[in-house]
């Protein structure tokens, strides 16, 4: 929405988590520090501020707990990228767990450090499938790729805003809460009946509506479906705590709490 004030549309925004410079997605969740000594510059080259977290151990590990968390974090990043408005940019290899061994400036490495290891397709088949399904999910649902900005109000008279932001207790976010630097959880409602896009023949586009529950806390949290949205059932469409898409997701109705595991995202589709 940085472009909204000067008349530019959401497709002016290129969204990405990683780029050709910096850590790969796998390394973003595996290293706290850059490891660029192979570049011959005493590890002085490359960015030192990477906004990364190794999930408990630096670099390669056999710890199953750390590996599970890293896999979940990769899914979290991919989901956030693919379900954001604007144009997603995914670096080749991130979908199969490509690593540069913590090197975030591998411009001078024409070797195994920078090459793409296609054998990772088998090793990280679940991540590849998850990425494919995410891309397909985005393609099928125009509410995640609107051509115009959200207005924060009802556009077509449904009585419900095109987007609303919630606390885990189901209450709308306040200005004070938006400025809380320690907030670790948020809910988002995307109204599929309030899309300003039109089809190729000028017809109105209507999509499913979704609730997205983000839990960045180190403990699981319960989210309450907002009171104004409890008149319909909701089904889990995506849960990043699971390695693959949900085939037939659990259903929720009324004020039944939705459990979101630590550091994960749950996407609900309105039935």
N, C-alpha and C positions, 0 to 999 in steps of 0.2 A: 504493500500500500504506500510505499515511499514515492511511487510514480503517479499516484492518483491525482495529486494537486496540479500536475502540469498536463493532464489530459492523456497520459499514456495508459495503456491497458495492462492487465496481468501478464500477458505474454512478453512484455518488455523485461520481465524479471527472470533471470537465469538462476535457478536454485541449485546449490550443490553442497555436499558435505566435504568431499575431497576433490582435489584437482591434480593436474600433472605434476605440479610442485607440491612438496609437503608429504605427509604420511599417506599411505594407502589406507583404505577403510580398516583392513585387518590390523595394520600397525597403529592406527588411531586408538584401538581398544587393547593394544598389547604393549605399548611403550609409553613411559612417562617422559622420557628424554630422547633426543635424537642420538643416533649412533652412526656418525659420518666419518669415522677415522679412516675408512678405506678410501676416502676422497683425497687423502694426503694433505689436509689443511688443519691437522690437529683438532678436528671436530669443531673448528671455529666457523665453518661455513654452514649455510642453512639456517632456517628460522628456529629460535630456541623456545618460542612460545607457541605450542602446538594445540593447546586446549584438549589434550589427550589424557587418557587414564588407562593404566595397564590392568585394571581389575584385580589387582592383588599381587602380581608377580611381573617382573620386567622380562619381556621377550618370551621365548619359547618355554613351554611348561607342559607337564603331564598331569597337573592338578585338575581333576574333573570338575571341581567346583568353579575354578577360575575359567576353564574352557567353556562351561555352560553359560556363565555370565557374559563372556566375550561374544559368544554366538548370539545371545539375546540382545546385547548392545548393538551388534551389527544389524540385526533385524529391526531394532528400534530406529536406527539412523535411516535405513532404507525405507521404512514405512513413512517416517516423517518427511522424507524427500519426495516420495511418490504421491503422497496425499496432500501436498502443499499446492496452493494456487501458483501459477506461473509455469515456467518450462524447467523440467528436471534435467540435470546433467549428471550422468553416472560415468565414472572413470572405468574404462575397460579393465577387467580383472577384479574389480571390487565385488562383483557378483559371485566369484569363485574363491574369494579369500586370498587374493594375491598379496604377497609380502615383499618388502625390500629390506627386511631384517632391521627395521628401525632407521634406515637411511632416508632422510627427508629431502635430499638434494642430489639425486642419483644421475644428474645430467652427464657425468663423466664415466658412468659405469655401463659399458657395452658388454655385459656379461650376465651371469645368473642373478645378480642383484636386481637388475632392471628388466630382464626378459620376463615374458609372460609364460608361466609353466602351465601348459594345457592339461597336465595330469591332475591339476587341482579340481578339474570338473568332476572327477569321480570322488575325490576326497571330500569335497564340499558340495555334493549333489543336492543336499537338502537346502543349502543357502541359494544355490542356483535356481531350484524349483520355486523357492519362496519369492525370489526376485522376479521370475517370470510371472508368477501369479499376481504379484503386486502391480506389475505393469499392465496386465490384463484387467485387473480390478479397476485401475485408474481409467483405462480406455472405456470400460463399460459404464462408468458413472460420471456424467458431466458435472455433478456437483463438486467434484474435486479439480475441475479444470474449467472454471467459469471464464467467460470472455470479458466480463465486467466485474468491477469491484463489489465486495459486500457493502451493504448500506447500513446494516445493523437495525433494519426495520422490515416490516412486511411490504413486499412490492406488488404482489398479485392478489392481495386481499385475503390471505389465509389466516390472518390474525396472529401469526407467529413470525418473528424476525428471521431473516435469511441466515443469520449467524448469531449465536449467543454463547457466552463464556460462563462456566459454572465452577463452583467449589465442589469438593467431594461430597458435601452434604446436600447438594442439589440447589443451593442458593446461587443467585447471580453474583459474579465478581464485582466487588466495589473498587472505587478508585484507590483506596488505601491498600487493598489487597494486591492490586496491580503493581504497586510500588514496594511490595514486600519482597526483598531480595532473597528470603529464605524459603519462599513457596516451592514445594516439591511436587505438587499435583494440581491438575486442571482438567476440566471437562469442556468439550466443545460440541455444540449442536449445529449441524449443517442441514438446512431445510431444502430438500429436493423439490419442493413445490414453489420455491421462490427464486428460481433461476432466471435471470434476465436474458439468457441466450435464446435465439430462435434457430430453427432448423433450416435446411437448404431451401425449403418452400415457405419459409416464414412462419412455420407452426411453432407453437409454444413447446418448450422442452421441459418435461417433468421427470424427475429422477426419484429414487429412494431417498429417504432422510436418514441421517446417521448421527450417532453419538460417539465421540472419541474420548476415552478416558486415559490420561497420561499419568503414570506414577513413577516419578524419578527418585522416590524415597527408597531407603535400604530395607524397609519393611513393607509387607503387603498392606493394602488399604481397601476399605469398602467405599464404593461410590453409590450415591442415591440418584436414581433417575429423577430429574426435575419434575415437580408436581404437575406442571402444565403439559408434560409429555407422558404421563402415566396412564392415559386412556387407551393406549395401544400396546401390543406386545412388541418386544425387541428381541432379536436373535444375534448371538455372537457371530460376526463375519470374520474377524481376525483377532488373534491373541498372540502377541509376540513372545509370550512365555512358552509357546509351543513351536517346534521347529518347522511345522508346515501349516498351511491354511486349514481352517476348521471346515470339515465337510458338512456337518449338520450341527450348528452351534447351539449351545444351551440357550433357552428362552427365559426372558424376564418380563414381568408385568407388575404394575402397581409400584409399591415402594420397596419391593424386594431388592436388597443390596447387591451390587455387582462387585465381586471380589477381583481386584487387580493385583497380581503378584508384584513383588519388589522389582523396581526398574523394568517395567514392561508397559505395554499399551494394549488396550482392548477396544475394538471397534464394534459397535452394535448397529444393526440395520433395523429400521422400523418395519414391522410386518403389516 
